[in-house]
C-alpha cells in the first residue's frame, strides 16, 4: 500500500450530491451529461417571468415527492427543500459524525429564500425566514449540526469560496469534517434582475461559442462532504482538494474585467499554493456563463495563466448558471470527470468564439487526470480558483 | 494561530450618527438625521470626492465610507502588492433593504420595471467590490453572513488567511444595515511578519476587537 505525502491534514471528498434540472443525484446528473441531454427549456410567460425565457428548473413534483420522505413539503420553502434533499442524499452515503463539534456546516447562496419577498408569498412563512442567517440556522438544526453555520454570500463565486474556506479550516485542524452546500432557486427577483442587465440569452446558452449571446439561469443545490479523517475513507483512489484562492478585479461591480487579470491572480496563487505549474493541470472547469464579456475575460486569464492548451469546459450549457450552487455543483461534476477518467463535453460549443485560442472540449472523451482546476467569477469583480487532486490511500 | 503576530493598525466604526476613528469620536451628527442623510454629511466632512458614492445603496455607502475613513493616509498600495490586500466583511441582513426595494419594481406584471441600478446592489459583496475598485485592492475578498458579530470568528479567519498566505494585510469587520438600524466596524489588520513597517497598534485579539465594536 502506498501512502501519499502530507497525508495528515489533507482534505478529502467523502460524499456528494447534485440536484438540478438533470436529476436528484450526482449519478443522474452525470448520466444527463453523458447522454447530452441538457435541462434548459424555454418557458412561456409565467409567475417566474412576464416574458418567454429559457431556464433550467428543478422538477417541483419530484422535489416534493422526494422531500415528503423526510418531512412535510408544506412546512418548508423551495430553497430549504432543495438544501435538505441535497444534504440528506449526500449524508446517506457518508460516515462523518454529523452531530459532532468536529463538523462544520457551510452554506453558499446568493439569495436564500428570496421568493418570500413576493407579495403572494410574503405571508406564507414568518418574517425572519427572509434572512439568510435564519434559514441557515434552521437547516443546521434540521440536521443537528452543532457549530454555528458559516454562510458565504459572495455572488457567483460563493460555492468555490465555500469549498476553499472549508478546506482551510479543515487543514488548520479547526474542524475534521465539513458539510458544504451551495443552493439558489430561480425566482422572479433573479430572472428580472439579469433581464434588466440584458445578460440573458433568448436561447439556451452557448459558452465560448461564436454565436453566444448571453447566459441561461438555472437553479439547484449541491453538497460536498469533506473530511480529514482517513479512517472513514476506503483504501484506494480518493479525491482531495489541495489549494484555492480568491481575488478581485478592482475594475467594475457588474462587468467582468477586460484583461482577465483578477482571475489570473486567483489561478496563479492557487497553483503556487499547490506547488504546481500550469502543465500539471489536466482539466479546467471554467465559469463559462456565455456572456460576451465573461467568456472573453476568462479566455484571456486562462491564456495568461498558461492554461490555454488544457482541456476546458463549461457545464452551464447543461443546467445554466445556478448562482450560489454553481461552484459546488460544477466542482462535484469536475471531480466525477476525474474519477471516471472522462472529459465532459462543453455543451453548446461549436465554433470558437473568443479571441484567444483555447482547448474547449468537444464531445466526451477518455483521459487520465491527476490535477484539475475549477474557477468562478462574479458580480463585484470577484474571482476564485480551486485545485483537486486524484489521490491514493 | 499566533495572534501576537497580527496587529490592528487602524479602525473606523460608524453607528448612532457617530464616526469613531481608532476608538475616538471623529465626527458626530444629529441623532435625528436619517442614516443616508448622516452619511452624506460624513462624505462631505471627510472631503471624499468620489461622485459614484451617490449611486450606491445605503449598505454599500456605509461600507465604502467606513473603509474610506479607515484607509486615509494608510498608503497600503505602496506597502503591499495589490493582490495581497484582502477584505473580510461580516453582516447579518445581507442586502435586505435593497432587495425589498427591487422586489417592488417587479412584483406585478402591469408595473414591471426592473432597474439594473438597483439590482446590482442586491448582493452584499458589492460593497467589498466598491472598496476594491476605489483602492485598487486585488486580493482575497469574502462576505460572510452571520447572526451576530463575532470577534473570535474575525480573529480566527483573518489569522488563517495570513497563515495560508492568502493575504498579507486585511480590511476586516462588520457592515450591517437593516431599515433604520445600522452599524459598521472595519479594522486594518497587518501581519508583523509581512509588514516592513506598521503603525503601532493593538494586538489583534478578541478583547481589542470587542472593545472597538
Contacts between the chains, C-beta under 8 A, distances in Angstrom:
chain1	res1	chain2	res2	distance
A	50	B	109	4.5
A	50	B	112	5.6
A	110	B	123	6.3
A	111	B	99	7.7
A	111	B	122	7.7
A	112	B	94	7.6
A	114	B	99	6.8
A	117	B	99	6.1
A	117	B	100	6.1
A	117	B	103	4.3
A	118	B	103	6.9
A	118	B	107	6.6
A	119	B	107	5.1
A	119	B	108	7.6
A	130	B	96	6.8
A	131	B	92	7.4
A	131	B	93	6.1
A	131	B	94	7.4
A	131	B	96	6.9
A	132	B	94	5.4
A	132	B	145	4.9
A	133	B	92	6.0
A	133	B	145	5.4
A	133	B	146	6.3
A	133	B	147	4.4
A	134	B	147	7.8
A	136	B	145	7.5
A	137	B	147	6.8
A	148	B	146	7.5
A	148	B	147	7.4
A	148	B	150	7.9
A	150	B	144	6.2
A	150	B	146	7.9
A	151	B	144	6.1
A	151	B	145	4.0
A	151	B	146	6.8
A	152	B	142	6.5
A	152	B	143	7.4
A	152	B	144	6.2
A	152	B	145	7.9
A	153	B	94	5.7
A	153	B	123	7.2
A	153	B	124	5.5
A	153	B	125	6.7
A	153	B	143	5.5
A	153	B	144	7.4
A	153	B	145	5.0
A	154	B	123	8.0
A	154	B	125	4.5
A	154	B	128	7.9
A	154	B	141	7.5
A	154	B	142	5.7
A	154	B	143	5.2
A	155	B	123	5.1
A	155	B	125	5.4
A	155	B	126	8.0
A	161	B	142	5.7
A	165	B	142	7.2
A	168	B	160	5.6
A	168	B	164	5.6
A	168	B	166	7.8
A	169	B	160	7.1
A	171	B	164	8.0
A	172	B	1	7.6
A	172	B	160	5.8
A	172	B	163	7.1
A	172	B	164	8.0
A	174	B	156	7.1
A	174	B	160	7.9
A	188	B	106	5.8
A	188	B	107	7.9
A	189	B	99	7.3
A	189	B	102	6.8
A	189	B	103	6.1
A	189	B	106	6.9
A	189	B	122	7.7
A	192	B	106	4.4
A	192	B	112	7.3
A	192	B	114	3.9
A	192	B	119	7.8
A	193	B	102	7.0
A	193	B	114	6.1
A	193	B	116	7.7
A	193	B	119	3.8
A	193	B	122	6.7
A	195	B	114	6.3
A	196	B	114	3.9
A	196	B	115	6.2
A	196	B	116	4.3
A	196	B	119	5.4
A	197	B	116	5.2
A	197	B	119	7.0
A	197	B	120	7.9
A	245	B	140	6.6
A	245	B	166	6.2
A	246	B	139	7.8
A	246	B	140	4.3
A	246	B	141	6.4
A	246	B	142	6.7
A	246	B	166	7.6
A	247	B	83	6.4
A	247	B	138	5.7
A	247	B	139	6.5
A	247	B	140	6.8
A	248	B	87	7.7
A	248	B	128	7.3
A	248	B	129	6.6
A	248	B	132	4.1
A	248	B	137	6.3
A	248	B	138	5.4
A	248	B	139	6.9
A	248	B	141	5.3
A	249	B	132	7.6
A	249	B	138	7.2
A	250	B	82	7.0
A	250	B	132	4.4
A	250	B	133	5.3
A	250	B	135	7.7
A	250	B	136	5.0
A	250	B	137	5.9
A	250	B	138	5.1
A	251	B	133	6.6
A	252	B	133	7.2
A	253	B	120	6.0
A	253	B	126	5.4
A	253	B	129	4.7
A	253	B	130	6.3
A	253	B	133	7.0
A	254	B	116	7.4
A	254	B	120	4.7
A	261	B	138	7.5
A	262	B	138	6.1
A	265	B	83	4.7
A	265	B	138	6.0
A	269	B	83	7.3
A	269	B	166	7.5
A	273	B	164	7.5
A	273	B	165	7.3
A	378	B	125	7.9
A	379	B	120	7.0
A	379	B	123	5.7
A	379	B	125	7.5
A	379	B	126	6.7
A	379	B	129	7.3
A	380	B	123	6.4
A	380	B	125	4.4
A	380	B	126	5.0
A	380	B	128	6.2
A	380	B	129	3.2
A	380	B	132	8.0
A	380	B	141	7.9
A	381	B	129	4.8
A	381	B	132	6.2
A	381	B	133	7.0
A	382	B	125	6.3
A	382	B	128	7.7
A	382	B	129	6.8
A	382	B	141	6.2
